[in-house]
């Protein structure tokens, strides 16, 4: 009886055989699982090699179908034996050399015009009036986007209007400034701030908003208003 038959007889037992050995049975199960794992690993490796082989074959086919490969092969053939090269090969080589490269059309660049900047000085407006003016200015730019708007305000709650999409700058009001910096005149600080903002934003116009009569949308558009006439609220410096 062979060793394998003896192991099977010992493991399985029989009517007259010995009882199965659990230790040897466990060892045989471990060996079987190891063989299965090795088999699966080899299958995975073979599948990966097959995919890599197919990928390389596709790359070789694309290379052989390219014009650069055919031209290089023609040059090599002509260099090895120029005297016995066929006339057809020479004509194809000369034609490839003389053929001009295709000229790619240049893409036209769309130049976005730079809009001028208007600096609106909204000093002395409370938050409700400032909000109405900012919203009117926002609608004005939606109707006719002919400039960029920068608003200078002295209302400390100006940050609530950031969502309007305009550039809002802040300068403390006259009373607040005098309480903290009585040594510097507020009018001089305002002039310095306007000069700096005009330089930073390259403002082409500085427009002062009348705090008693803030402009409506019709005033900003320069169109006649149907409401009762009031004093014009925009004064250009």
C-alpha atoms as an extended CHARMM CRD file, in Angstrom:
* protein
*
       237  EXT
         1         1  UNK       CA              0.0000000000        0.0000000000        0.0000000000  PROA      1               0.0000000000
         2         2  UNK       CA              1.3350000000        3.4550000000       -0.9390000000  PROA      2               0.0000000000
         3         3  UNK       CA              1.9540000000        6.3320000000        1.4950000000  PROA      3               0.0000000000
         4         4  UNK       CA             -1.0180000000        8.3190000000        0.1420000000  PROA      4               0.0000000000
         5         5  UNK       CA             -3.3560000000        5.3520000000        0.4960000000  PROA      5               0.0000000000
         6         6  UNK       CA             -2.0780000000        4.8270000000        4.0130000000  PROA      6               0.0000000000
         7         7  UNK       CA             -2.6920000000        8.5050000000        4.8750000000  PROA      7               0.0000000000
         8         8  UNK       CA             -6.1990000000        8.3530000000        3.4520000000  PROA      8               0.0000000000
         9         9  UNK       CA             -6.9260000000        5.1630000000        5.3470000000  PROA      9               0.0000000000
        10        10  UNK       CA             -5.6520000000        6.7140000000        8.5530000000  PROA      10              0.0000000000
        11        11  UNK       CA             -7.5800000000        9.9640000000        8.0070000000  PROA      11              0.0000000000
        12        12  UNK       CA            -10.8780000000        8.4130000000        6.8970000000  PROA      12              0.0000000000
        13        13  UNK       CA            -10.7970000000        5.2610000000        8.9390000000  PROA      13              0.0000000000
        14        14  UNK       CA            -12.9170000000        2.2690000000        8.0180000000  PROA      14              0.0000000000
        15        15  UNK       CA            -14.6770000000       -0.7670000000        9.4160000000  PROA      15              0.0000000000
        16        16  UNK       CA            -11.3820000000       -2.3130000000       10.4150000000  PROA      16              0.0000000000
        17        17  UNK       CA             -9.0830000000        0.7270000000       10.2120000000  PROA      17              0.0000000000
        18        18  UNK       CA             -7.8980000000        3.0620000000       12.9650000000  PROA      18              0.0000000000
        19        19  UNK       CA             -9.7330000000        6.1850000000       14.0560000000  PROA      19              0.0000000000
        20        20  UNK       CA             -9.0080000000        9.3940000000       12.0400000000  PROA      20              0.0000000000
        21        21  UNK       CA             -6.1270000000       11.5100000000       13.3240000000  PROA      21              0.0000000000
        22        22  UNK       CA             -7.4030000000       15.1230000000       13.8240000000  PROA      22              0.0000000000
        23        23  UNK       CA             -3.9170000000       16.5970000000       13.7340000000  PROA      23              0.0000000000
        24        24  UNK       CA             -3.0140000000       14.9940000000       10.4320000000  PROA      24              0.0000000000
        25        25  UNK       CA             -6.4390000000       15.8680000000        9.0410000000  PROA      25              0.0000000000
        26        26  UNK       CA             -5.8850000000       19.5260000000        9.9800000000  PROA      26              0.0000000000
        27        27  UNK       CA             -2.4270000000       19.4500000000        8.3810000000  PROA      27              0.0000000000
        28        28  UNK       CA             -3.8860000000       18.0460000000        5.1660000000  PROA      28              0.0000000000
        29        29  UNK       CA             -6.5440000000       20.7980000000        5.1020000000  PROA      29              0.0000000000
        30        30  UNK       CA             -3.8550000000       23.4420000000        5.5650000000  PROA      30              0.0000000000
        31        31  UNK       CA             -1.8120000000       21.9690000000        2.7210000000  PROA      31              0.0000000000
        32        32  UNK       CA             -4.8930000000       21.9040000000        0.5060000000  PROA      32              0.0000000000
        33        33  UNK       CA             -5.6680000000       25.5580000000        1.2360000000  PROA      33              0.0000000000
        34        34  UNK       CA             -2.0460000000       26.5090000000        0.5790000000  PROA      34              0.0000000000
        35        35  UNK       CA             -2.1630000000       24.8000000000       -2.8100000000  PROA      35              0.0000000000
        36        36  UNK       CA             -5.4290000000       26.5860000000       -3.6260000000  PROA      36              0.0000000000
        37        37  UNK       CA             -3.9360000000       29.9600000000       -2.6610000000  PROA      37              0.0000000000
        38        38  UNK       CA             -0.8860000000       29.3100000000       -4.8080000000  PROA      38              0.0000000000
        39        39  UNK       CA             -3.1630000000       28.3370000000       -7.6820000000  PROA      39              0.0000000000
        40        40  UNK       CA             -5.2020000000       31.5510000000       -7.3150000000  PROA      40              0.0000000000
        41        41  UNK       CA             -2.0300000000       33.6220000000       -7.1140000000  PROA      41              0.0000000000
        42        42  UNK       CA             -0.7000000000       32.0740000000      -10.3130000000  PROA      42              0.0000000000
        43        43  UNK       CA             -4.0430000000       32.6840000000      -12.0470000000  PROA      43              0.0000000000
        44        44  UNK       CA             -4.0090000000       36.3400000000      -11.0110000000  PROA      44              0.0000000000
        45        45  UNK       CA             -0.4290000000       36.7390000000      -12.1760000000  PROA      45              0.0000000000
        46        46  UNK       CA             -1.1820000000       35.0780000000      -15.4940000000  PROA      46              0.0000000000
        47        47  UNK       CA             -4.2100000000       37.3190000000      -16.0280000000  PROA      47              0.0000000000
        48        48  UNK       CA             -2.0860000000       40.3960000000      -15.2900000000  PROA      48              0.0000000000
        49        49  UNK       CA              0.6160000000       39.2260000000      -17.7060000000  PROA      49              0.0000000000
        50        50  UNK       CA             -2.0350000000       38.5750000000      -20.3410000000  PROA      50              0.0000000000
        51        51  UNK       CA             -3.4490000000       42.0820000000      -19.9900000000  PROA      51              0.0000000000
        52        52  UNK       CA              0.0620000000       43.5500000000      -20.1530000000  PROA      52              0.0000000000
        53        53  UNK       CA              0.8220000000       41.4900000000      -23.2620000000  PROA      53              0.0000000000
        54        54  UNK       CA             -2.3680000000       42.6670000000      -24.9790000000  PROA      54              0.0000000000
        55        55  UNK       CA             -1.5660000000       46.2680000000      -24.0530000000  PROA      55              0.0000000000
        56        56  UNK       CA              1.9330000000       45.9770000000      -25.5100000000  PROA      56              0.0000000000
        57        57  UNK       CA              0.5420000000       44.4120000000      -28.6870000000  PROA      57              0.0000000000
        58        58  UNK       CA             -1.8640000000       47.3250000000      -29.1600000000  PROA      58              0.0000000000
        59        59  UNK       CA              0.9930000000       49.7910000000      -28.6140000000  PROA      59              0.0000000000
        60        60  UNK       CA              3.1210000000       47.9870000000      -31.2130000000  PROA      60              0.0000000000
        61        61  UNK       CA              0.2410000000       48.0070000000      -33.7340000000  PROA      61              0.0000000000
        62        62  UNK       CA             -0.2930000000       51.7540000000      -33.2260000000  PROA      62              0.0000000000
        63        63  UNK       CA              3.4370000000       52.3660000000      -33.6250000000  PROA      63              0.0000000000
        64        64  UNK       CA              3.6630000000       50.3420000000      -36.8280000000  PROA      64              0.0000000000
        65        65  UNK       CA              0.6340000000       52.1460000000      -38.2430000000  PROA      65              0.0000000000
        66        66  UNK       CA              2.1080000000       55.5940000000      -37.5870000000  PROA      66              0.0000000000
        67        67  UNK       CA              3.7860000000       57.6110000000      -40.2980000000  PROA      67              0.0000000000
        68        68  UNK       CA              6.8840000000       58.2030000000      -38.2010000000  PROA      68              0.0000000000
        69        69  UNK       CA              7.5300000000       54.4640000000      -37.9220000000  PROA      69              0.0000000000
        70        70  UNK       CA              7.1300000000       53.9300000000      -41.6700000000  PROA      70              0.0000000000
        71        71  UNK       CA              9.4260000000       56.8640000000      -42.4140000000  PROA      71              0.0000000000
        72        72  UNK       CA             12.0490000000       55.5770000000      -39.9840000000  PROA      72              0.0000000000
        73        73  UNK       CA             11.8500000000       52.0940000000      -41.4500000000  PROA      73              0.0000000000
        74        74  UNK       CA             12.2720000000       53.5310000000      -44.9460000000  PROA      74              0.0000000000
        75        75  UNK       CA             15.3260000000       55.5220000000      -43.8450000000  PROA      75              0.0000000000
        76        76  UNK       CA             16.8950000000       52.4470000000      -42.2350000000  PROA      76              0.0000000000
        77        77  UNK       CA             16.3110000000       50.3610000000      -45.3690000000  PROA      77              0.0000000000
        78        78  UNK       CA             17.8030000000       53.0720000000      -47.5780000000  PROA      78              0.0000000000
        79        79  UNK       CA             20.8100000000       53.5140000000      -45.2750000000  PROA      79              0.0000000000
        80        80  UNK       CA             21.5810000000       49.7940000000      -45.2210000000  PROA      80              0.0000000000
        81        81  UNK       CA             21.4980000000       49.3190000000      -48.9880000000  PROA      81              0.0000000000
        82        82  UNK       CA             21.0790000000       52.5880000000      -50.9150000000  PROA      82              0.0000000000
        83        83  UNK       CA             22.1760000000       51.1190000000      -54.2650000000  PROA      83              0.0000000000
        84        84  UNK       CA             19.5940000000       48.3330000000      -54.3010000000  PROA      84              0.0000000000
        85        85  UNK       CA             16.7250000000       50.3450000000      -52.9300000000  PROA      85              0.0000000000
        86        86  UNK       CA             13.6480000000       50.2420000000      -55.1150000000  PROA      86              0.0000000000
        87        87  UNK       CA             12.5680000000       53.4000000000      -57.0100000000  PROA      87              0.0000000000
        88        88  UNK       CA              9.2130000000       53.2190000000      -55.2430000000  PROA      88              0.0000000000
        89        89  UNK       CA             10.9820000000       53.3520000000      -51.8930000000  PROA      89              0.0000000000
        90        90  UNK       CA             13.0310000000       56.3760000000      -52.9760000000  PROA      90              0.0000000000
        91        91  UNK       CA              9.9630000000       58.2330000000      -54.3070000000  PROA      91              0.0000000000
        92        92  UNK       CA              8.1140000000       57.6100000000      -51.0430000000  PROA      92              0.0000000000
        93        93  UNK       CA             11.1040000000       58.8120000000      -49.0250000000  PROA      93              0.0000000000
        94        94  UNK       CA             11.5180000000       61.9910000000      -51.1000000000  PROA      94              0.0000000000
        95        95  UNK       CA              7.7920000000       62.6630000000      -50.9320000000  PROA      95              0.0000000000
        96        96  UNK       CA              7.7430000000       62.3880000000      -47.1560000000  PROA      96              0.0000000000
        97        97  UNK       CA             10.7260000000       64.7300000000      -46.8480000000  PROA      97              0.0000000000
        98        98  UNK       CA              9.3190000000       67.3620000000      -49.2260000000  PROA      98              0.0000000000
        99        99  UNK       CA              5.7990000000       67.2380000000      -47.8210000000  PROA      99              0.0000000000
       100       100  UNK       CA              5.2580000000       70.3790000000      -45.7290000000  PROA      100             0.0000000000
       101       101  UNK       CA              3.9900000000       70.0160000000      -42.2360000000  PROA      101             0.0000000000
       102       102  UNK       CA              0.3330000000       71.0120000000      -41.7970000000  PROA      102             0.0000000000
       103       103  UNK       CA             -0.0840000000       74.4820000000      -40.3960000000  PROA      103             0.0000000000
       104       104  UNK       CA             -2.3950000000       74.5550000000      -37.3970000000  PROA      104             0.0000000000
       105       105  UNK       CA             -4.7290000000       77.5300000000      -37.3490000000  PROA      105             0.0000000000
       106       106  UNK       CA             -4.0970000000       79.9190000000      -34.5240000000  PROA      106             0.0000000000
       107       107  UNK       CA             -6.8200000000       80.1860000000      -31.9680000000  PROA      107             0.0000000000
       108       108  UNK       CA             -8.2160000000       83.6610000000      -31.7250000000  PROA      108             0.0000000000
       109       109  UNK       CA             -7.9350000000       85.0920000000      -28.2440000000  PROA      109             0.0000000000
       110       110  UNK       CA            -10.9780000000       86.8250000000      -26.8970000000  PROA      110             0.0000000000
       111       111  UNK       CA             -9.8460000000       90.0340000000      -25.2430000000  PROA      111             0.0000000000
       112       112  UNK       CA            -12.1320000000       91.1050000000      -22.4120000000  PROA      112             0.0000000000
       113       113  UNK       CA            -12.3970000000       94.8900000000      -22.2800000000  PROA      113             0.0000000000
       114       114  UNK       CA            -11.3020000000       96.4900000000      -19.0350000000  PROA      114             0.0000000000
       115       115  UNK       CA            -14.1600000000       98.4720000000      -17.5350000000  PROA      115             0.0000000000
       116       116  UNK       CA            -13.4970000000      101.8200000000      -15.8770000000  PROA      116             0.0000000000
       117       117  UNK       CA            -14.0080000000      102.1540000000      -12.1400000000  PROA      117             0.0000000000
       118       118  UNK       CA            -16.3130000000      104.6610000000      -10.4580000000  PROA      118             0.0000000000
       119       119  UNK       CA            -15.7640000000      105.4810000000       -6.7960000000  PROA      119             0.0000000000
       120       120  UNK       CA            -19.0360000000      106.2890000000       -4.9940000000  PROA      120             0.0000000000
       121       121  UNK       CA            -18.5980000000      108.2210000000       -1.7380000000  PROA      121             0.0000000000
       122       122  UNK       CA            -21.6540000000      107.2990000000        0.3650000000  PROA      122             0.0000000000
       123       123  UNK       CA            -20.7550000000      109.1340000000        3.5820000000  PROA      123             0.0000000000
       124       124  UNK       CA            -23.5180000000      109.9400000000        6.0840000000  PROA      124             0.0000000000
       125       125  UNK       CA            -26.0280000000      107.3110000000        4.9160000000  PROA      125             0.0000000000
       126       126  UNK       CA            -27.6730000000      105.1020000000        7.5280000000  PROA      126             0.0000000000
       127       127  UNK       CA            -27.9020000000      101.3860000000        6.9460000000  PROA      127             0.0000000000
       128       128  UNK       CA            -31.4290000000      101.4060000000        5.3490000000  PROA      128             0.0000000000
       129       129  UNK       CA            -30.5070000000      104.2140000000        2.9550000000  PROA      129             0.0000000000
       130       130  UNK       CA            -27.1410000000      102.6310000000        2.2330000000  PROA      130             0.0000000000
       131       131  UNK       CA            -28.7930000000       99.2780000000        1.5030000000  PROA      131             0.0000000000
       132       132  UNK       CA            -31.2800000000      100.9200000000       -0.9040000000  PROA      132             0.0000000000
       133       133  UNK       CA            -28.4700000000      102.7310000000       -2.6940000000  PROA      133             0.0000000000
       134       134  UNK       CA            -26.2850000000       99.6190000000       -2.9900000000  PROA      134             0.0000000000
       135       135  UNK       CA            -29.1710000000       97.5280000000       -4.3450000000  PROA      135             0.0000000000
       136       136  UNK       CA            -30.0540000000      100.2700000000       -6.8370000000  PROA      136             0.0000000000
       137       137  UNK       CA            -26.4150000000      100.4330000000       -7.9420000000  PROA      137             0.0000000000
       138       138  UNK       CA            -26.3250000000       96.6620000000       -8.2920000000  PROA      138             0.0000000000
       139       139  UNK       CA            -29.4180000000       96.7190000000      -10.5340000000  PROA      139             0.0000000000
       140       140  UNK       CA            -27.8900000000       99.5690000000      -12.4900000000  PROA      140             0.0000000000
       141       141  UNK       CA            -24.8360000000       97.4730000000      -13.2970000000  PROA      141             0.0000000000
       142       142  UNK       CA            -27.0110000000       94.5140000000      -14.2360000000  PROA      142             0.0000000000
       143       143  UNK       CA            -28.9350000000       96.6590000000      -16.7090000000  PROA      143             0.0000000000
       144       144  UNK       CA            -25.8480000000       98.3250000000      -18.1650000000  PROA      144             0.0000000000
       145       145  UNK       CA            -22.4780000000       96.9500000000      -17.0860000000  PROA      145             0.0000000000
       146       146  UNK       CA            -20.3430000000       99.8300000000      -18.2970000000  PROA      146             0.0000000000
       147       147  UNK       CA            -18.1370000000      100.2760000000      -15.2070000000  PROA      147             0.0000000000
       148       148  UNK       CA            -17.0300000000       98.7630000000      -11.9310000000  PROA      148             0.0000000000
       149       149  UNK       CA            -18.3520000000      100.2420000000       -8.7060000000  PROA      149             0.0000000000
       150       150  UNK       CA            -16.4650000000      100.8950000000       -5.4740000000  PROA      150             0.0000000000
       151       151  UNK       CA            -18.5270000000      102.2770000000       -2.5620000000  PROA      151             0.0000000000
       152       152  UNK       CA            -16.9310000000      104.1140000000        0.3670000000  PROA      152             0.0000000000
       153       153  UNK       CA            -19.1740000000      104.2380000000        3.4580000000  PROA      153             0.0000000000
       154       154  UNK       CA            -18.8760000000      105.2480000000        7.0980000000  PROA      154             0.0000000000
       155       155  UNK       CA            -21.6000000000      102.8910000000        8.3490000000  PROA      155             0.0000000000
       156       156  UNK       CA            -20.0200000000      100.2000000000       10.5810000000  PROA      156             0.0000000000
       157       157  UNK       CA            -22.6380000000       97.6490000000        9.4740000000  PROA      157             0.0000000000
       158       158  UNK       CA            -21.3980000000       97.7440000000        5.8610000000  PROA      158             0.0000000000
       159       159  UNK       CA            -20.3810000000       94.0750000000        6.0000000000  PROA      159             0.0000000000
       160       160  UNK       CA            -24.0650000000       93.1090000000        5.8030000000  PROA      160             0.0000000000
       161       161  UNK       CA            -24.0530000000       94.3640000000        2.2080000000  PROA      161             0.0000000000
       162       162  UNK       CA            -21.0980000000       92.3130000000        0.9890000000  PROA      162             0.0000000000
       163       163  UNK       CA            -23.4420000000       89.8490000000       -0.7500000000  PROA      163             0.0000000000
       164       164  UNK       CA            -24.4850000000       92.5330000000       -3.2200000000  PROA      164             0.0000000000
       165       165  UNK       CA            -21.2910000000       91.8120000000       -5.1780000000  PROA      165             0.0000000000
       166       166  UNK       CA            -19.8660000000       95.3220000000       -5.0020000000  PROA      166             0.0000000000
       167       167  UNK       CA            -16.5540000000       96.4790000000       -3.5730000000  PROA      167             0.0000000000
       168       168  UNK       CA            -17.3680000000       98.2490000000       -0.3060000000  PROA      168             0.0000000000
       169       169  UNK       CA            -14.6980000000      100.1910000000        1.5890000000  PROA      169             0.0000000000
       170       170  UNK       CA            -15.0910000000      101.5690000000        5.1180000000  PROA      170             0.0000000000
       171       171  UNK       CA            -14.0070000000      104.8020000000        6.8040000000  PROA      171             0.0000000000
       172       172  UNK       CA            -15.0580000000      105.6300000000       10.4100000000  PROA      172             0.0000000000
       173       173  UNK       CA            -17.5140000000      108.4890000000       10.6600000000  PROA      173             0.0000000000
       174       174  UNK       CA            -16.4700000000      111.9500000000       11.8120000000  PROA      174             0.0000000000
       175       175  UNK       CA            -17.6110000000      111.5680000000       15.4610000000  PROA      175             0.0000000000
       176       176  UNK       CA            -15.9930000000      108.1550000000       15.9160000000  PROA      176             0.0000000000
       177       177  UNK       CA            -12.7360000000      109.3920000000       14.3800000000  PROA      177             0.0000000000
       178       178  UNK       CA            -12.5920000000      112.4650000000       16.6480000000  PROA      178             0.0000000000
       179       179  UNK       CA            -13.1230000000      110.3210000000       19.7280000000  PROA      179             0.0000000000
       180       180  UNK       CA            -10.1950000000      108.0680000000       18.9160000000  PROA      180             0.0000000000
       181       181  UNK       CA             -7.8570000000      110.3560000000       16.9380000000  PROA      181             0.0000000000
       182       182  UNK       CA             -8.5230000000      113.9890000000       17.8060000000  PROA      182             0.0000000000
       183       183  UNK       CA             -4.9890000000      114.8630000000       16.6850000000  PROA      183             0.0000000000
       184       184  UNK       CA             -5.7840000000      114.2240000000       12.9930000000  PROA      184             0.0000000000
       185       185  UNK       CA             -8.5670000000      116.1090000000       11.1530000000  PROA      185             0.0000000000
       186       186  UNK       CA            -11.2060000000      113.8160000000        9.6860000000  PROA      186             0.0000000000
       187       187  UNK       CA            -11.3890000000      115.7990000000        6.4290000000  PROA      187             0.0000000000
       188       188  UNK       CA             -7.7060000000      115.1430000000        5.8150000000  PROA      188             0.0000000000
       189       189  UNK       CA             -8.1720000000      111.4360000000        6.4920000000  PROA      189             0.0000000000
       190       190  UNK       CA            -11.0720000000      111.3590000000        4.0250000000  PROA      190             0.0000000000
       191       191  UNK       CA             -8.9800000000      113.0530000000        1.3580000000  PROA      191             0.0000000000
       192       192  UNK       CA             -6.1110000000      110.6030000000        1.8960000000  PROA      192             0.0000000000
       193       193  UNK       CA             -8.4790000000      107.6390000000        1.7490000000  PROA      193             0.0000000000
       194       194  UNK       CA            -10.0610000000      108.8590000000       -1.4870000000  PROA      194             0.0000000000
       195       195  UNK       CA             -6.6420000000      109.3920000000       -3.0280000000  PROA      195             0.0000000000
       196       196  UNK       CA             -5.4900000000      105.9180000000       -2.0340000000  PROA      196             0.0000000000
       197       197  UNK       CA             -8.6720000000      104.2020000000       -3.2520000000  PROA      197             0.0000000000
       198       198  UNK       CA             -8.5320000000      106.0870000000       -6.5300000000  PROA      198             0.0000000000
       199       199  UNK       CA             -4.9900000000      104.8590000000       -7.0620000000  PROA      199             0.0000000000
       200       200  UNK       CA             -5.6540000000      101.2530000000       -6.0110000000  PROA      200             0.0000000000
       201       201  UNK       CA             -8.7470000000      100.8330000000       -8.1990000000  PROA      201             0.0000000000
       202       202  UNK       CA             -7.6750000000      103.2370000000      -10.9770000000  PROA      202             0.0000000000
       203       203  UNK       CA            -10.9320000000      105.1430000000      -10.5740000000  PROA      203             0.0000000000
       204       204  UNK       CA            -11.8910000000      107.2970000000      -13.5180000000  PROA      204             0.0000000000
       205       205  UNK       CA            -14.6290000000      109.1370000000      -11.5820000000  PROA      205             0.0000000000
       206       206  UNK       CA            -15.3270000000      110.0040000000       -7.9470000000  PROA      206             0.0000000000
       207       207  UNK       CA            -19.0510000000      110.4780000000       -7.3190000000  PROA      207             0.0000000000
       208       208  UNK       CA            -20.4140000000      111.8890000000       -4.0600000000  PROA      208             0.0000000000
       209       209  UNK       CA            -23.8160000000      110.5990000000       -2.9580000000  PROA      209             0.0000000000
       210       210  UNK       CA            -26.1820000000      113.1120000000       -1.3430000000  PROA      210             0.0000000000
       211       211  UNK       CA            -27.0360000000      111.5660000000        2.0700000000  PROA      211             0.0000000000
       212       212  UNK       CA            -30.3630000000      113.4180000000        2.1920000000  PROA      212             0.0000000000
       213       213  UNK       CA            -31.4840000000      112.2150000000       -1.2420000000  PROA      213             0.0000000000
       214       214  UNK       CA            -29.7180000000      108.9710000000       -2.2570000000  PROA      214             0.0000000000
       215       215  UNK       CA            -30.1660000000      108.2370000000       -5.9690000000  PROA      215             0.0000000000
       216       216  UNK       CA            -32.7160000000      105.6940000000       -7.1700000000  PROA      216             0.0000000000
       217       217  UNK       CA            -32.2700000000      103.3300000000      -10.0840000000  PROA      217             0.0000000000
       218       218  UNK       CA            -33.6740000000      105.8510000000      -12.5600000000  PROA      218             0.0000000000
       219       219  UNK       CA            -31.1630000000      108.4590000000      -11.3570000000  PROA      219             0.0000000000
       220       220  UNK       CA            -28.2800000000      106.0510000000      -11.7760000000  PROA      220             0.0000000000
       221       221  UNK       CA            -29.4260000000      105.1390000000      -15.2850000000  PROA      221             0.0000000000
       222       222  UNK       CA            -29.8690000000      108.7900000000      -16.2050000000  PROA      222             0.0000000000
       223       223  UNK       CA            -33.5030000000      108.2180000000      -17.1890000000  PROA      223             0.0000000000
       224       224  UNK       CA            -36.4810000000      110.3830000000      -16.2310000000  PROA      224             0.0000000000
       225       225  UNK       CA            -38.2380000000      109.2870000000      -13.0520000000  PROA      225             0.0000000000
       226       226  UNK       CA            -42.0420000000      109.2870000000      -12.6480000000  PROA      226             0.0000000000
       227       227  UNK       CA            -41.7900000000      110.1110000000       -8.9440000000  PROA      227             0.0000000000
       228       228  UNK       CA            -42.0090000000      113.7480000000       -7.7780000000  PROA      228             0.0000000000
       229       229  UNK       CA            -38.7590000000      115.5840000000       -8.5900000000  PROA      229             0.0000000000
       230       230  UNK       CA            -36.1860000000      115.9700000000       -5.8590000000  PROA      230             0.0000000000
       231       231  UNK       CA            -32.7370000000      117.5000000000       -5.7050000000  PROA      231             0.0000000000
       232       232  UNK       CA            -30.2530000000      115.5400000000       -7.7980000000  PROA      232             0.0000000000
       233       233  UNK       CA            -28.3390000000      113.1960000000       -5.5260000000  PROA      233             0.0000000000
       234       234  UNK       CA            -25.1610000000      112.7060000000       -7.5170000000  PROA      234             0.0000000000
       235       235  UNK       CA            -22.4610000000      115.3160000000       -7.6290000000  PROA      235             0.0000000000
       236       236  UNK       CA            -19.2990000000      114.5350000000       -9.4930000000  PROA      236             0.0000000000
       237       237  UNK       CA            -16.0970000000      115.8400000000       -7.9890000000  PROA      237             0.0000000000
